[in-house]
Amino acid sequence: MKNLKNYLSSVVIIAMLFASCSKDEPTNNVGTDGEMASISLGAVLNDLDRQGLLKQSIPECSDDAPMYVRVILTHDLGEEDVVVPVNFDGTTYFTDYDEDLAIPIPAGETTTSVSVTDFWVYSEEPGESTLPIWVTPKEDSEYENFVNDPLPINFELRAGSKKYVDVEVLCFDDREVNLYGYQFFDLVPIPLIKFCLFGNFCPSEDGRHYVAGYTVNVWMGSEAVGDPIYTESNTVDEDDTTGDYYSDPLCFWLPDTAETDTYYFEITLDNTDEYSSDDAGEVILAGPITDEEIRMFYSEDDDSTMDYYHFNYGCGGDNPPPFDDPRTEAKRYKACLKNLGDSNAVGFAYLKLQGNQLTATTAATELIPGDVPQHIHENASCDAFGSPIWDLDYTGDVWPVADGAGNLFYTRTFTLTPAQVAAANLANRTAVLHESDMTPLACGEFEEY
């Protein structure tokens, strides 16, 4: 797409320049010597011949007039995140003066390095649900070729000067947010939920554990469709003192609306300086997870404290649901457990049927400490779940136990007969948790995922 640069040089540009008003009043944002320089940022909208060849290449523009600019920039003494109102004198749009755009010059210097990293234009004051109408694309994004100077824009600013910088912008469409080079929630302001992962790698089931290197792709929705909102890799470093390799959990801030949100994860194994694997480059775990499932990782007493999803590749045993090895042929089912009667119990139940091996996993909270009988029940609806057809116990009627905090985690793999496999019909079953006297506590309807 780089060859579009030559084409764009001949395209009509509509210049809508924002001229900054100067002001001689003192500011608290100064360097040691008190030397300052001001910046004026003009937005240049590329029309890009929207009636011609590029009509389908970029979004159509809103008819709304620009009223605010939000700009994030860095300089030698810090970072500014500024929202500046836009005025209109009948001919020209221009930004109000803002003290944060009066940049301090470091002591003993005559210049400072400035980088404009983010640039949005709004038709109303930015708030929790306000979308921009114009955006400047970033380097290495799909839309970088539609402007001559994508972000970041870097320049030197001299003390006492009033620098004017043109910033090219494109019309914004939230359906194509990643094409501008921003994350989804950078430009679509909604609440976020945090989810963290950590992994180990084993060369064999009886081999030693290594800190895993891995790359994670995340999509909105229940499948890997379109551009991911995240592509991130963890870093595995060697401690200079101990010689041990270590890594921090890899964390993601995910859009969390008032509805149930689903995110699709793919985890790819990477080599590190400590190990090399033939499976490097392979997607080793994948699957959808909802915001409600993520909340199960948080402490009920402190919602700022969470456990991370811990996976072990090659170390033997299954990894915790909802993620699983996509190379394994199996049917997978999930049930959201909702409380019944006066109970507060909630959680999730998972089933994986691989050949004649049925792995059942239950994670629940808000339970009464002690035994928690649980079963797969015969019917598909929690309105009438029917009789138990499969005990989700250990062996000899030993039930899983909720700990002192009312939390339960259970997993067991059953070997089924051919008749049991044929009669399983798991998409039309329910999971039910009970008190020790068999009073129902929570129920969930299994669905294949």
N, C-alpha and C positions, 0 to 999 in steps of 0.2 A: 504493500500500500504506500510505500515511500514515494512512488512515482506520482502520487496525487499532489505532492508539493508543487510541482510545476504547473499542474492544472489549476490549483487554487490561486496561484499568483495572478491569474486572469479573471478570477471570479469577482463579481461586484461585492465590495465590503461596505456595510452600513456602519459608519462610525458614530457611536453614541458616547462621547467623551465626558468623563466625570472630572470636573475641575475642582480642586480642593481650595477652600478659603484659607488664607493665611491668618495667623494670629500671633501677636507678640507677647501674650501673657506667659508668665513662668509656669513650668510644669514640674511635678515631682519625679517624673521619669527621666532623670538626667544622669550622665556619667560623672566621674569625679571632678573633671574640669568644667562641668556645666555646659559643654559644647553639645549642640543639637543640630539635627537636620530633619526636614519634613518630607513626607512622601505624598504624592497624589497619584492614585491609581485609576486609570481610565479603562472602561470596559468597551471593547470593540466587538460587536456582534457580527459574526460571519453569516451572511445570508445563504451562501453556498448554492445559489441557483436552485432554490427549492422546487421550481417548476420544471427543471430540466433533468439532467442525468443523475443528479444526486438526490432526487426527491425521496427515494426509498432508503437512502444511506444514513440520514440523521433524522432526529425527531422534528416535527413541526413546532413552530414557536407559539407560545401563548400570546394572546392579545393584551395581557395585563402589562401595565407600565411598571418599570423598575422603581422601587421605593427604598430598598436597603441593600447594602453590600456587606457580606461577611468575608473577612480575609484573615488568614492565619499566616504569619510571617515570623521568621527567626532572624536575629542579629547577634552580634558578638556579646551582648550583655543580656540576652534572654529571648523570650518568645512573646508575641502579641496575638491575641485572638479578639478581633475587633468587629463590632457591628456598627456600620456607619450609615446614617440616613442619607437619602438622595433627594436633592432639590431639583426643581425644574423652573427655568426662567422664561418659558414660552418657546425656547429654541433648543436649549441644551440641558441635559441632565448633569448634575454635578453633586459631589459628596460634600456633606458638612465637614467642617474641621473636627478632628478628633485628636486629643492629646496623645493617645496611644500610637498615632501615626507620626508623632514627633519623636524621632529615634535618637537615643543618646549615643554619643561618640565616646569610646573608651578613653580613659585618662592617658595623656601623652600621645594620642593618635590624632590624625586628621581625617581618617576615613573609618568606616565600619562595613563589614560584609553583610548584605541583606539577602534573604531568600524568601520569596513568596511561594508557599507550599500548598495553599488551598484558597479557592476563590469562588464564591457563590453570589448570585444576585437574586433578590426576592421582590415580590410584589407587595408583601406585607411584612411586618416585623417578625423575624424568626422566632418560632415558639415550638412547643412539643409536637405539633402536627403540621408545621409549615414546610412546604416543599419549595425549593428554589425554582426560578423560571429559566435562569441561565447558569451554566457551570463551565469552568475552564478544565479541559481534560488534562490528565497527567501523562508524563513520559511512560512509554511501554504499555499504554492502554490502547484499546482498539480505535479510539477516536483521536489519538494524538496526531494523526496525519491530516486532520481537518483544520488544524491551526498551525501557524508558523513557529510558535514558541510555546509548547506545552509546559506545564508546571513540573518541577520548580523553576521559577524565573530568578536568576541570581544576578546581583549587581553590587557595585561599590557605591557607598553614599558618603559624600564629603560634608564635613562640618560647615554649618551655615548655609547649606544649599537647600533648594526646594526642588526635589527630584520628581519628574513626571514619568510614569511608566505605563505604557499601554498593555492591557491584559486581554487577550482574545477569549471570547466565550462562545459556547454553543447552546442552543436551546436544550432544555432538560426534559427527559421522559423517564419517570421512575421505573418503567418496565425494563429499561435497558441500563440500569444504574451502574453495573460493573464495567460497561464499555467506556466509561469516563475515567476509570482507574481508581475509583473510590470503593470502599466497602459499602454494603447495603445500608447499614445503619448510620454511616457518615452523612448521607443525604436524605434518608427517610427516617425522621426522628421518632423512634418508638422506644419503649422500655427494653432493657436487655437482661439476659440471664447468663450466668457464667457456668461453663462446663470445662473440666480439666481431665487430661489423660496422662497416664504414665505406663511405660511398657518395659518388659524384660524379654531377652532373647536367649534361647538355649539351642546349641548345635544338635543336641539329642535329649531325649527324655531324662536320661541319667547324667547329662552333662551339666557343667556349671552355668549359672545365670549371669548374663551380661546385661548392662543397661542398653536397651534397644534404641536404635536410631530409626526414625519413622517420619513419614510425611502424611498429613491429613488434608483431605479435601472435604468441604462441607457445602451442601446445597440446601436451599429452602425446599421443603416438600418431602415426599416419601420415596423419591427416586432421584437418581443422578441425571437430571435433565437441565440443559442450558449451562450457563457459567456458574461455577461455584462462588459462594460468597467468601470463602476462605480457601487458601492453599498455603499451609504453613508446615515447616519442618522443625523438629526439636534439634537442639545442639548438644552433642556429647563431647565433653571436654575432659582433659586429664589434669588432676590436681598436681601442681608442681611439687608439693611437699610430700604427699603420700603415694603418688603414682596411681591413685585410684581414678577410674573414669566415673563421671557423674553427669546428671542432666536434671533440669527442673521440669516439673509437669508442663505439658503444653496446654494452654488455656484459651478458650474462645468465648467471646461475648456475642450472644445470639439474640436476634430479634424476638421479643416476647410480648405478643399482643394479648388482648383480653380473651381471645379465643384459644383453643388448643393449637399449638404450633408444632410442626413436625420438621425435623432436620435430618438429612441423609448424610451419613459419614462413610468415607472410605479411608482406611489406614493402610499405607504402603510401607513395607519394610525397607529400610536403608542400611547400607554398610556403614561402619564407623572405623575409626583408627584402631579399635580393639578387636574387631571380628570382621569376617567376610562370609557372606552367605549366598548360596546359589539361588535363594528365594528373594534376594534384594531386587527391588523393582516390581515385585508382585503385590497386588492388593490382598492382604492377609485377613482383614476384618472389614465388614461393611454392614450397613443396615440403617433403618430409620429409628430415631429416638424422638420422643415428644418432650415438651417443656415439663409436663407432669412427671414423666420418668426422671428427668434431670433433678426435679425437686426432691426426689427420694434420696439423692446424694447429700442433701443439706440437713444440718442439725435442726430438729424441731424447736429446740430451745434458743438457738442462735442462728438466724438465717444468713449470717455472714460467714458461717463456718460450713465447709463442705468437704466430703471425701472425693477423691478423683477416681475415675474409671481406670482400673488397673488390669492390664492384659499381660499374658505370658505366651509368647509364641515359641512353639517347639519344646515346651517344658512339660508336656503331658497334661491331660485333662482339658475340659472345655473352658473357654473364656466366658465371663458373665454375659448374659443377654443385655441388651437386645442385639449386640453386634455378633457376627459369626463369620466364619471363613466362607466367602462366596464360591470358592472352588469345591466345596462339599455339597453334594446333592442331598438335600433334606427338605422336609416341609416344616415350616416354623409358624407358631401360633402365639398370640398374645391376648391377655385379658386384663382390662383395667378393673381392679377390685374396688368396689364402692361400698360404703358402710350400709348396714341393714339395721332397722329398728333404732334403738338408742345407742348403738355402737358408733365409735369414731374411727374404726379400723379402715385403712385404705392401703392400696399397694398394687402390685402387678404380678401376674402369673404367666409363665412362659412354658411352651412345649416345643420340643424339637424331635421329629420322627425321622430317623435316619435308618432305612432298612427296617429291621425289627428292634432297633434300639430307641426307646422313648426317654428323653431327658426332660425332667420336670424341674422348674426353678420357680421359687416364690420369694418375693421381697415385699414385706408389709411393715406398717408401723401403726402406732396408736392402739396396740393390742394390750390385753391384760397379761402380765407376766405369767409364764407357765405353759402348759401343754396347749397346742393349737391344732386340733384335728382338722384335716383338710381333705377334700375329695374332688375328683372330676365327676360332675353330675350329668344325668342323662339328657336333659333338655337344653335348648339353645338360648332360652330367655331367663333372666334373673327374676322375672315376674312369677315364674313357675319352673324352678330349676329341677324339680323331680328328685328321684332317688340317686344316691351315690352309685357309680359303676366302677370307680377306681380309687383306692386309698392312696393318697400321697403321703405315705408315712416313711419311716425307715424300714426296719425289719421287725417282725413280731409285734405289730401294733405299737411301735415306739413313735410317738408323734413329734414333729418339730416343736421347739420351745421358743417362746418369746422371751427375750432377756428382760432384765429389770427395768429397762427404759421402754419396754413394749415394742421392741423391734424384732423382726424375724427374717432370717435368710435361710432358705432351704434349697437343696439341689440333690437329685438322685436320678440315676439312669436305670431303667427297667428293661429287661429282655422280654419281648412279647412273642406269643405264639402266632403262627400265621392266621389263626382265627381271630385273635385279638387285633392284629393289624388290619384285617379286613373289616372289622366291626368298629374300629376306632372312631371314624366320623368326627374328627376333633373340631372341625369348624362349626359344628352344631352341638357343642357341649359348653358347660359352664364350670367355673372353679368356685368353690365355696369354702370359706374359713368358718370355723365354729369355736365356741367356747368349749371348755372341757366337758360340759354336760350336753354338747351337741346343739346348743342354741346358735343359729346362724349369726355370724358377725359381719361378713362381707361377701359379695358375689361379683363375678366378672364373666362376661360372655366372650368366648374365644373367637378370634378372627385370624385368618392367615395373613402373614405379612412377608 
